Amino acid sequence: MTTEAITPLRQRMIEDMTARKLGAHTQRSHISSCKRFAAFLKRSPETATLEDLRQFQLHLAQTDMSICNRNRIMTGVRFLFRVTLRRLEHAAEIYHLREPEKLPLVMSVDEIKRLLAVTSSLKTRVLLSLGYGCGLRASEIVRLKVKHIDRAQKIIRIEQSKGRKDRNVMLSVELLDLLRQWWKARRSRHEAGMPAQERWLFPSRKSAGRPITTRHLNRLFHEAVDAAGIKKSVTVHTLRHSFATHLLDDDVNLRKIQVLLGHEKLETTARYLHVATATISAVESPLDRLARPKHKKPRKAGRNHKEVQPPA
């Protein structure tokens, strides 16, 4: 976007998104979606008709694109017509498909132990421990600063994460010890004059004043996964799924887990009930009841049953 001329329409759309405080990632996604629509039209989206929108959605349906990506693209196009162009009849023609509900992939407790045991460095161990021990997203892990660690209250403060929300998560004794070890071992060449409370826990060695990237974290995670011999298609986010599922297995209240994860709706957290293996396996199958021998219950005397008197 910096090397090509920005059209007046795109500039207006950027201003509309900025005024509504849409995040940088969302803005890039919306712009990319509208560029795709313009490439399909081979002219400015300003000239699009209702039939053009219909044909574009049909075009997306005929590709191998996932439903999630199709919905993402049409969300950006809808913003263009609903907000920037003020063409509500066009926005009304855009439909979204129901996305398939998939259970989150979870690692077992033994797999988590193996993963943390084979980490190649203290840095990797601390990063992955934050993901599993606190249920943090990758972006939340890399953006942690010293000021976010509250040793007195034993909490970690997550500021302005997904949905622009703050939340607190627990700070365990073991994690605090790991953080202390890491603080002594970490090195940064770009922190001269920076207040200690404002320093990144995981500073970038290449970019001054910046933390490591989620891409860097992802690479360290997959190196540990390979070393642990885990064959599942796991990601850094799997640590967060495992955190929630293992808490459920330990009978932690679902509402508490919702607060720790920062979910707005309880229904979002409730999906972990479907993958809480200890909870599910503890339920007795009716097949097991069939296999058990039946015990005859003692016969109770009825109302009309005459009690036999013993002989005199």
C-alpha positions as CSV (number, residue, x, y, z in Angstrom):
1,M,0.0,0.0,0.0
2,T,3.0,2.3,0.4
3,T,4.5,1.7,-3.0
4,E,1.3,2.1,-5.1
5,A,-0.9,5.1,-5.5
6,I,-3.9,5.1,-3.2
7,T,-7.1,5.8,-5.0
8,P,-9.6,8.3,-3.5
9,L,-12.0,5.5,-2.8
10,R,-9.5,3.5,-0.9
11,Q,-8.4,6.5,1.0
12,R,-12.0,7.2,2.0
13,M,-12.4,3.6,3.1
14,I,-9.2,3.8,5.2
15,E,-10.5,6.9,6.9
16,D,-13.9,5.3,7.6
17,M,-12.1,2.2,9.2
18,T,-9.8,4.4,11.2
19,A,-12.7,6.6,12.5
20,R,-14.3,3.4,13.7
21,K,-11.0,2.3,15.3
22,L,-10.7,-1.0,13.4
23,G,-7.4,-2.7,14.1
24,A,-4.6,-2.8,11.6
25,H,-5.1,-6.4,10.8
26,T,-8.8,-5.9,10.1
27,Q,-8.1,-2.9,7.9
28,R,-5.5,-4.9,5.8
29,S,-8.1,-7.7,5.5
30,H,-10.9,-5.3,4.3
31,I,-8.6,-3.6,1.8
32,S,-7.4,-6.9,0.4
33,S,-11.0,-8.1,0.0
34,C,-12.0,-5.0,-1.9
35,K,-8.9,-5.3,-4.1
36,R,-10.0,-8.9,-4.9
37,F,-13.5,-7.7,-5.8
38,A,-12.0,-4.9,-8.0
39,A,-9.8,-7.5,-9.8
40,F,-12.8,-9.6,-10.5
41,L,-14.7,-6.6,-11.9
42,K,-11.7,-5.2,-13.8
43,R,-12.9,-1.8,-12.8
44,S,-13.6,0.3,-9.7
45,P,-16.0,-1.3,-7.1
46,E,-17.8,2.1,-7.2
47,T,-19.4,1.0,-10.5
48,A,-20.5,-2.4,-9.3
49,T,-24.1,-3.5,-9.8
50,L,-26.2,-5.9,-7.8
51,E,-25.6,-8.5,-10.5
52,D,-21.9,-7.9,-10.2
53,L,-22.1,-8.8,-6.5
54,R,-24.1,-11.9,-7.2
55,Q,-21.6,-13.1,-9.8
56,F,-18.7,-12.4,-7.4
57,Q,-20.2,-14.5,-4.7
58,L,-20.9,-17.2,-7.2
59,H,-17.3,-17.0,-8.3
60,L,-16.0,-17.5,-4.8
61,A,-18.4,-20.5,-4.3
62,Q,-16.8,-22.2,-7.3
63,T,-13.3,-22.0,-5.9
64,D,-11.7,-24.3,-3.3
65,M,-11.7,-21.4,-0.8
66,S,-12.9,-22.2,2.7
67,I,-16.1,-20.9,4.0
68,C,-14.2,-18.9,6.6
69,N,-12.2,-17.0,3.9
70,R,-15.3,-16.5,1.8
71,N,-17.1,-14.9,4.7
72,R,-14.0,-12.8,5.5
73,I,-13.8,-11.4,2.0
74,M,-17.5,-10.5,1.9
75,T,-17.2,-8.8,5.2
76,G,-14.7,-6.4,3.7
77,V,-16.8,-5.8,0.6
78,R,-19.9,-5.2,2.8
79,F,-18.1,-2.6,4.8
80,L,-17.2,-0.8,1.5
81,F,-20.8,-0.7,0.4
82,R,-22.5,-0.2,3.8
83,V,-20.2,2.4,5.2
84,T,-18.0,4.1,2.6
85,L,-20.3,4.0,-0.5
86,R,-23.6,4.2,1.5
87,R,-25.3,1.7,-0.8
88,L,-27.4,-0.3,1.5
89,E,-29.2,-2.2,-1.2
90,H,-25.8,-3.6,-2.3
91,A,-24.8,-4.4,1.3
92,A,-28.2,-6.3,1.7
93,E,-27.3,-8.6,-1.2
94,I,-24.2,-9.9,0.6
95,Y,-24.8,-13.1,2.5
96,H,-22.6,-15.2,4.8
97,L,-22.5,-18.9,5.1
98,R,-22.7,-20.8,8.4
99,E,-19.2,-22.0,9.2
100,P,-18.7,-25.7,10.2
101,E,-18.3,-26.2,13.9
102,K,-15.1,-27.9,14.7
103,L,-13.8,-29.1,18.0
104,P,-10.6,-27.5,19.1
105,L,-7.5,-29.8,19.0
106,V,-6.1,-30.5,22.5
107,M,-2.9,-32.0,23.8
108,S,-2.9,-34.4,26.7
109,V,-1.2,-33.6,30.0
110,D,1.6,-36.1,29.1
111,E,2.2,-34.3,25.7
112,I,2.4,-31.0,27.4
113,K,5.0,-32.4,29.9
114,R,7.0,-33.7,27.0
115,L,6.8,-30.5,25.1
116,L,8.1,-28.4,28.0
117,A,10.7,-30.9,28.9
118,V,12.4,-30.9,25.4
119,T,12.4,-27.1,24.9
120,S,15.8,-26.0,23.6
121,S,16.2,-22.9,25.7
122,L,14.8,-21.2,28.8
123,K,13.2,-18.6,26.5
124,T,11.2,-21.2,24.7
125,R,10.1,-22.9,28.0
126,V,8.9,-19.6,29.4
127,L,7.0,-18.7,26.2
128,L,5.2,-22.0,26.0
129,S,4.6,-22.1,29.8
130,L,2.8,-18.7,29.4
131,G,0.6,-20.1,26.6
132,Y,-0.4,-23.3,28.6
133,G,-0.2,-22.0,32.2
134,C,-2.3,-18.9,31.6
135,G,-4.2,-19.7,28.4
136,L,-2.7,-16.8,26.5
137,R,-2.9,-16.1,22.8
138,A,0.3,-15.9,20.8
139,S,-0.1,-12.1,20.4
140,E,-0.7,-11.7,24.1
141,I,2.5,-13.7,25.0
142,V,4.8,-11.6,22.8
143,R,3.4,-8.3,23.9
144,L,3.9,-8.8,27.6
145,K,5.9,-6.1,29.5
146,V,7.4,-6.1,32.9
147,K,4.6,-3.9,34.2
148,H,2.1,-6.6,33.4
149,I,3.5,-9.0,36.0
150,D,1.9,-8.3,39.4
151,R,3.8,-10.4,41.9
152,A,1.9,-9.0,44.9
153,Q,-1.5,-10.1,43.6
154,K,-0.1,-13.1,41.7
155,I,-1.7,-12.1,38.5
156,I,-0.7,-11.2,34.9
157,R,-2.5,-8.3,33.4
158,I,-3.4,-8.6,29.7
159,E,-4.1,-5.2,28.2
160,Q,-6.3,-4.4,25.1
161,S,-6.3,-7.9,23.6
162,K,-8.9,-9.3,21.2
163,G,-12.0,-7.1,21.3
164,R,-10.0,-4.3,22.9
165,K,-10.6,-5.9,26.4
166,D,-8.3,-6.1,29.4
167,R,-8.3,-9.1,31.7
168,N,-6.3,-10.7,34.5
169,V,-4.9,-14.3,34.6
170,M,-3.3,-16.2,37.3
171,L,0.5,-16.1,38.0
172,S,1.5,-19.4,39.4
173,V,4.5,-19.9,41.7
174,E,6.3,-22.0,39.1
175,L,5.7,-19.5,36.3
176,L,6.9,-16.7,38.5
177,D,10.1,-18.6,39.1
178,L,10.6,-19.2,35.4
179,L,10.1,-15.5,34.7
180,R,12.7,-14.5,37.3
181,Q,15.2,-16.9,35.7
182,W,14.4,-15.5,32.3
183,W,14.7,-11.8,33.4
184,K,18.3,-12.6,34.6
185,A,19.2,-14.4,31.5
186,R,17.6,-12.2,28.8
187,R,19.7,-9.7,26.8
188,S,18.7,-6.7,24.8
189,R,20.9,-4.1,23.1
190,H,18.1,-1.6,22.6
191,E,16.9,-0.8,26.1
192,A,19.2,2.0,27.2
193,G,17.3,4.7,29.0
194,M,14.0,2.7,28.9
195,P,12.2,2.4,32.2
196,A,12.3,-1.1,33.5
197,Q,8.5,-1.3,33.8
198,E,8.1,-0.5,30.1
199,R,10.5,-3.2,28.8
200,W,9.3,-6.1,26.8
201,L,9.7,-9.5,28.4
202,F,10.7,-10.9,25.0
203,P,12.5,-8.1,23.1
204,S,13.4,-8.4,19.5
205,R,17.1,-8.6,18.8
206,K,16.6,-7.0,15.3
207,S,14.0,-4.3,15.8
208,A,14.8,-1.7,18.5
209,G,11.9,-1.1,20.9
210,R,9.9,-4.0,19.5
211,P,9.0,-7.5,21.0
212,I,9.6,-10.7,19.1
213,T,7.0,-11.6,16.5
214,T,4.3,-14.2,16.7
215,R,6.1,-15.8,13.7
216,H,9.2,-16.2,15.8
217,L,7.1,-17.7,18.6
218,N,5.5,-20.1,16.2
219,R,8.8,-21.3,14.9
220,L,10.1,-22.0,18.5
221,F,6.9,-23.9,19.2
222,H,7.1,-26.2,16.2
223,E,10.7,-26.9,17.0
224,A,9.7,-28.1,20.4
225,V,6.7,-30.1,19.0
226,D,9.1,-32.0,16.6
227,A,11.5,-32.6,19.4
228,A,8.7,-34.0,21.6
229,G,7.6,-36.4,18.8
230,I,4.0,-35.0,18.8
231,K,2.3,-35.9,15.5
232,K,-0.9,-33.9,15.9
233,S,-1.4,-30.8,13.8
234,V,-1.0,-28.4,16.7
235,T,-0.3,-24.7,16.8
236,V,0.6,-22.2,19.6
237,H,-3.2,-21.7,20.1
238,T,-3.5,-25.4,21.0
239,L,-1.8,-24.5,24.3
240,R,-4.8,-22.2,25.1
241,H,-7.2,-24.9,24.1
242,S,-5.4,-27.4,26.3
243,F,-5.4,-24.9,29.2
244,A,-9.2,-24.6,29.2
245,T,-9.8,-28.3,28.7
246,H,-7.5,-29.4,31.5
247,L,-9.1,-26.9,33.9
248,L,-12.5,-28.4,33.0
249,D,-11.1,-31.9,33.7
250,D,-10.1,-30.6,37.1
251,D,-13.7,-29.5,37.8
252,V,-12.9,-25.7,37.6
253,N,-16.1,-23.8,37.1
254,L,-17.0,-22.9,33.5
255,R,-17.7,-19.3,34.4
256,K,-14.2,-18.9,35.9
257,I,-12.6,-20.4,32.7
258,Q,-14.6,-17.9,30.6
259,V,-13.2,-15.0,32.6
260,L,-9.6,-16.3,32.4
261,L,-9.9,-16.8,28.6
262,G,-11.6,-13.4,28.1
263,H,-14.6,-14.8,26.2
264,E,-17.6,-12.5,25.9
265,K,-20.1,-15.4,25.7
266,L,-20.3,-18.4,27.9
267,E,-21.3,-20.5,24.8
268,T,-17.8,-19.9,23.4
269,T,-16.2,-21.4,26.5
270,A,-18.8,-24.2,26.7
271,R,-17.4,-25.9,23.5
272,Y,-14.5,-27.2,25.6
273,L,-17.0,-29.4,27.4
274,H,-17.0,-31.5,24.1
275,V,-13.3,-32.1,24.3
276,A,-12.8,-32.5,28.1
277,T,-11.6,-36.1,27.9
278,A,-11.6,-36.8,31.6
279,T,-15.1,-35.5,32.0
280,I,-16.4,-37.4,29.0
281,S,-14.6,-40.7,29.9
282,A,-16.0,-40.5,33.5
283,V,-19.6,-40.9,32.2
284,E,-20.7,-44.5,32.3
285,S,-21.9,-45.9,29.0
286,P,-25.2,-47.7,29.0
287,L,-23.4,-50.6,27.4
288,D,-21.4,-51.2,30.6
289,R,-24.7,-51.3,32.5
290,L,-25.9,-54.1,30.2
291,A,-22.9,-56.2,31.0
292,R,-23.4,-56.0,34.8
293,P,-25.3,-58.9,36.4
294,K,-28.7,-57.9,37.6
295,H,-29.4,-58.1,41.3
296,K,-32.9,-59.1,42.2
297,K,-34.5,-56.6,44.5
298,P,-36.3,-57.9,47.6
299,R,-40.0,-58.3,47.0
300,K,-42.1,-55.8,48.8
301,A,-45.4,-56.8,50.4
302,G,-48.4,-55.3,48.5
303,R,-51.4,-53.6,50.1
304,N,-53.6,-56.6,49.6
305,H,-51.0,-59.1,50.6
306,K,-52.1,-61.0,53.8
307,E,-49.4,-61.5,56.2
308,V,-49.1,-65.2,57.2
309,Q,-49.4,-65.7,60.9
310,P,-47.0,-68.2,62.4
311,P,-48.7,-71.3,63.9
312,A,-49.6,-71.0,67.6
